[in-house]
Amino acid sequence: MGAIDRSRVKRSFGRQAEQYDRHADVQRRVILRLLEILRRQRIKPERILDVGTGTGNLLSMLPGLYPDVRLFGVDLAPEMSRLARRKMHDEKHANLLSADAERLPFADGAFDLVLSTSTFQWLEGFDMAFAEVTRVLAPGGLFCFALFGEGTLYELKNSYRQALESAGRLRDDHTHASHAVREVEEALVKAGFNDCSTMTEGYLEHHESVPALLRSLKHIGAGNATPDRAMGLAGRKIMREMIDIYERDFCSDGLVRATYDVIYATGRKA
């Protein structure tokens, strides 16, 4: 599996920002699930930070849960932040910035609650980002987040790997390597969080074809999650083989399935 190119991720999400909301169905379901988790926490935060706010879908729902709260959102892609500002223009207590999750532009202890959805899977590791969350949280503050785990897009990764293996080119597997629940739990403890909790849920999408799935992933900026097509003629043959394997193994009733493995986690700053 390949390393994550953060600059490529930034460019990819920036290019697809205008398309994102029309294709991010699973991401919306994750946001709604995270809001259910938050309701059970029975907290009354005054200042909230959303890391990887994207087009502002989660941030725009928070005033309904926490009226009069001060909202802050950061995203690596400036184009996403601009769309979030447009979506939040009626919310006078919202502040949107372009910033890196591993270098948050806020003072120590600035927030009571830090949230994130569908973002941390784009990091090589969690140590720097979780340390930043710890830093900007006030003592006793809550960290609540969701990310896509190692089972995400299993069908695509498995089919592509089989196609590469058949061609004797496993070394060319540069698809995105996702994180396991154990990595999340260990990183939370290492960052100094208490009362940590994790859970996983699976979601299924169905598409009319493998190319339709790949187009959908492209439209949400998930370029690093898909096979690298820049391989010339040999690469096109491998892609054709991958599609054939995918349709053979993971197609029913004329639709191909795509699995999303979502990790939900919470932790409190000591």
Secondary structure per residue as TSV (DSSP state, phi and psi in degrees):
chain	resnum	aa	ss	phi	psi
A	1	M	-	360.0	152.7
A	2	G	B	-92.3	160.6
A	3	A	-	-74.6	162.0
A	4	I	-	-92.3	122.9
A	5	D	-	-91.2	101.4
A	6	R	H	-63.1	-36.8
A	7	S	H	-65.7	-36.0
A	8	R	H	-67.8	-41.1
A	9	V	H	-59.2	-45.8
A	10	K	H	-59.5	-47.3
A	11	R	H	-64.7	-42.0
A	12	S	H	-63.8	-46.1
A	13	F	H	-69.3	-34.0
A	14	G	H	-63.9	-44.1
A	15	R	H	-64.9	-34.0
A	16	Q	T	-99.7	10.2
A	17	A	H	-55.5	-43.8
A	18	E	H	-67.5	-25.9
A	19	Q	H	-88.0	-17.0
A	20	Y	H	-55.1	-52.6
A	21	D	H	-63.3	-26.0
A	22	R	H	-76.4	-13.8
A	23	H	H	-123.8	-7.5
A	24	A	-	-89.6	57.8
A	25	D	H	-67.2	-48.5
A	26	V	H	-63.5	-39.7
A	27	Q	H	-61.3	-36.0
A	28	R	H	-66.8	-39.7
A	29	R	H	-64.0	-36.9
A	30	V	H	-64.9	-41.8
A	31	I	H	-60.5	-45.7
A	32	L	H	-63.1	-38.0
A	33	R	H	-66.9	-40.2
A	34	L	H	-63.9	-37.4
A	35	L	H	-63.7	-36.3
A	36	E	H	-63.0	-41.5
A	37	I	H	-62.8	-41.4
A	38	L	H	-63.9	-40.2
A	39	R	H	-59.6	-32.6
A	40	R	H	-75.8	-14.5
A	41	Q	H	-76.3	-22.8
A	42	R	-	52.5	54.6
A	43	I	-	-114.6	162.0
A	44	K	-	-130.7	74.2
A	45	P	-	-71.8	152.6
A	46	E	S	-104.6	-28.3
A	47	R	E	-135.9	124.4
A	48	I	E	-122.8	138.4
A	49	L	E	-116.4	130.7
A	50	D	E	-108.0	114.5
A	51	V	E	-92.4	122.5
A	52	G	T	78.2	50.1
A	53	T	-	-70.3	-15.2
A	54	G	T	59.1	-131.9
A	55	T	T	-86.5	8.0
A	56	G	S	90.3	18.0
A	57	N	H	-64.5	-45.3
A	58	L	H	-68.8	-46.8
A	59	L	H	-58.2	-38.6
A	60	S	H	-69.2	-19.0
A	61	M	H	-90.4	-14.9
A	62	L	H	-69.0	-34.8
A	63	P	H	-58.6	-28.4
A	64	G	H	-68.6	-24.6
A	65	L	H	-95.9	-34.7
A	66	Y	S	-132.3	84.7
A	67	P	T	-60.4	142.8
A	68	D	T	67.2	14.7
A	69	V	-	-76.5	150.8
A	70	R	E	-86.3	124.4
A	71	L	E	-111.6	135.6
A	72	F	E	-131.4	139.6
A	73	G	E	-136.6	140.2
A	74	V	E	-128.0	146.5
A	75	D	E	-146.3	146.1
A	76	L	S	-65.7	-33.8
A	77	A	-	-93.4	117.2
A	78	P	H	-57.5	-32.8
A	79	E	H	-64.0	-36.9
A	80	M	H	-65.0	-43.1
A	81	S	H	-62.1	-37.7
A	82	R	H	-64.1	-40.9
A	83	L	H	-66.4	-38.2
A	84	A	H	-63.9	-40.0
A	85	R	H	-61.0	-40.8
A	86	R	H	-62.5	-42.3
A	87	K	H	-68.5	-30.3
A	88	M	T	-102.3	17.1
A	89	H	T	-64.1	-23.3
A	90	D	T	-87.4	-5.5
A	91	E	-	-98.7	101.7
A	92	K	T	-68.9	-17.8
A	93	H	T	-99.5	19.9
A	94	A	E	-106.2	137.3
A	95	N	E	-130.6	122.0
A	96	L	E	-116.3	131.3
A	97	L	E	-133.8	155.6
A	98	S	E	-95.5	118.3
A	99	A	-	-159.8	161.3
A	100	D	B	-90.9	137.4
A	101	A	T	-60.5	-24.3
A	102	E	T	-91.5	-1.1
A	103	R	B	-145.7	74.5
A	104	L	-	-75.5	132.0
A	105	P	-	-87.7	53.6
A	106	F	S	-135.4	158.0
A	107	A	-	-74.0	160.7
A	108	D	T	-60.0	138.7
A	109	G	T	66.5	26.3
A	110	A	-	-77.6	-19.4
A	111	F	E	-128.5	150.9
A	112	D	E	-91.6	-23.9
A	113	L	E	-145.8	128.9
A	114	V	E	-118.0	128.9
A	115	L	E	-121.0	160.3
A	116	S	E	-165.5	140.7
A	117	T	E	-135.7	140.2
A	118	S	S	54.1	39.1
A	119	T	-	-127.0	-48.5
A	120	F	G	-68.6	-12.1
A	121	Q	G	-68.2	-14.7
A	122	W	G	-89.3	9.9
A	123	L	S	-103.7	144.8
A	124	E	S	-63.4	-40.1
A	125	G	-	-149.7	172.2
A	126	F	S	-99.7	-14.0
A	127	D	H	-55.3	-50.7
A	128	M	H	-67.7	-43.6
A	129	A	H	-67.2	-43.3
A	130	F	H	-68.3	-33.8
A	131	A	H	-64.1	-37.8
A	132	E	H	-66.9	-40.4
A	133	V	H	-61.6	-44.6
A	134	T	H	-57.3	-44.0
A	135	R	H	-62.5	-44.7
A	136	V	H	-84.4	-9.4
A	137	L	E	-82.3	141.7
A	138	A	E	-74.7	156.4
A	139	P	E	-53.0	131.7
A	140	G	E	84.1	-2.6
A	141	G	E	-68.6	156.7
A	142	L	E	-105.0	137.4
A	143	F	E	-112.4	120.6
A	144	C	E	-135.2	123.9
A	145	F	E	-153.7	167.0
A	146	A	E	-141.1	141.9
A	147	L	E	-146.0	161.8
A	148	F	E	-82.0	129.8
A	149	G	B	-96.9	-170.0
A	150	E	T	-67.1	-19.2
A	151	G	T	-86.1	-1.8
A	152	T	T	-66.6	133.2
A	153	L	T	56.3	36.8
A	154	Y	H	-55.3	-42.9
A	155	E	H	-61.6	-44.1
A	156	L	H	-65.9	-47.2
A	157	K	H	-66.1	-40.1
A	158	N	H	-65.5	-44.2
A	159	S	H	-65.6	-41.2
A	160	Y	H	-66.5	-41.2
A	161	R	H	-64.2	-40.4
A	162	Q	H	-62.2	-40.5
A	163	A	H	-65.7	-41.0
A	164	L	H	-65.0	-43.0
A	165	E	H	-62.3	-40.7
A	166	S	H	-62.2	-32.0
A	167	A	T	-91.8	2.7
A	168	G	T	68.2	32.5
A	169	R	-	-129.0	37.8
A	170	L	G	-58.0	-27.1
A	171	R	G	-62.9	-18.3
A	172	D	G	-90.4	10.2
A	173	D	-	-78.1	101.0
A	174	H	-	-113.6	19.7
A	175	T	-	-69.1	158.6
A	176	H	B	-66.8	128.1
A	177	A	-	-91.8	120.3
A	178	S	-	-89.6	168.6
A	179	H	B	-96.9	155.2
A	180	A	-	-97.9	159.8
A	181	V	H	-57.3	-40.3
A	182	R	H	-58.2	-39.1
A	183	E	H	-63.5	-40.9
A	184	V	H	-63.4	-47.6
A	185	E	H	-61.7	-45.1
A	186	E	H	-64.6	-38.7
A	187	A	H	-68.3	-36.3
A	188	L	H	-63.1	-46.2
A	189	V	H	-63.5	-43.6
A	190	K	H	-61.3	-35.0
A	191	A	T	-78.6	-5.6
A	192	G	T	95.9	19.3
A	193	F	E	-86.4	145.0
A	194	N	E	-110.3	168.7
A	195	D	E	51.2	42.7
A	196	C	E	-75.4	143.4
A	197	S	E	-142.4	137.9
A	198	T	E	-133.6	153.1
A	199	M	E	-153.2	158.6
A	200	T	E	-126.1	148.9
A	201	E	E	-139.5	146.1
A	202	G	E	-107.0	143.8
A	203	Y	E	-129.4	147.8
A	204	L	E	-119.6	137.1
A	205	E	E	-115.6	153.8
A	206	H	E	-127.8	137.5
A	207	H	E	-128.7	155.8
A	208	E	S	-70.6	-20.2
A	209	S	S	-163.7	166.4
A	210	V	H	-64.5	-45.1
A	211	P	H	-57.4	-34.9
A	212	A	H	-65.0	-40.0
A	213	L	H	-61.5	-46.3
A	214	L	H	-62.8	-38.0
A	215	R	H	-65.4	-40.0
A	216	S	H	-62.5	-43.1
A	217	L	H	-63.2	-40.1
A	218	K	H	-62.0	-40.1
A	219	H	H	-68.2	-21.0
A	220	I	T	-98.9	9.6
A	221	G	T	82.9	8.6
A	222	A	-	-85.9	52.5
A	223	G	G	-63.9	-36.6
A	224	N	G	-70.9	-12.9
A	225	A	G	-87.4	-7.7
A	226	T	S	-110.7	158.4
A	227	P	-	-58.7	147.4
A	228	D	-	-78.4	117.9
A	229	R	-	-88.6	-8.8
A	230	A	-	-80.2	62.5
A	231	M	S	-125.3	9.2
A	232	G	H	71.9	-156.0
A	233	L	H	-60.7	-43.4
A	234	A	H	-60.2	-38.9
A	235	G	H	-64.2	-39.2
A	236	R	H	-65.7	-35.5
A	237	K	H	-65.3	-40.2
A	238	I	H	-66.1	-40.0
A	239	M	H	-62.4	-40.7
A	240	R	H	-63.9	-41.3
A	241	E	H	-64.8	-40.9
A	242	M	H	-61.2	-44.1
A	243	I	H	-62.5	-42.0
A	244	D	H	-62.0	-43.4
A	245	I	H	-64.6	-44.9
A	246	Y	H	-58.6	-49.2
A	247	E	H	-67.5	-30.2
A	248	R	H	-70.6	-42.8
A	249	D	H	-96.2	-24.4
A	250	F	S	-132.9	35.8
A	251	C	E	-124.9	136.3
A	252	S	E	-149.2	144.2
A	253	D	T	53.5	33.3
A	254	G	T	78.7	7.6
A	255	L	E	-125.4	143.7
A	256	V	E	-96.2	143.5
A	257	R	E	-100.9	154.0
A	258	A	E	-136.3	124.4
A	259	T	E	-93.7	139.6
A	260	Y	E	-122.9	122.4
A	261	D	E	-105.1	109.6
A	262	V	E	-108.4	130.1
A	263	I	E	-101.7	125.1
A	264	Y	E	-109.6	138.2
A	265	A	E	-148.0	151.0
A	266	T	E	-137.3	154.6
A	267	G	E	-161.1	152.1
A	268	R	E	-113.2	138.5
A	269	K	E	-70.5	133.5
A	270	A	-	-61.1	360.0
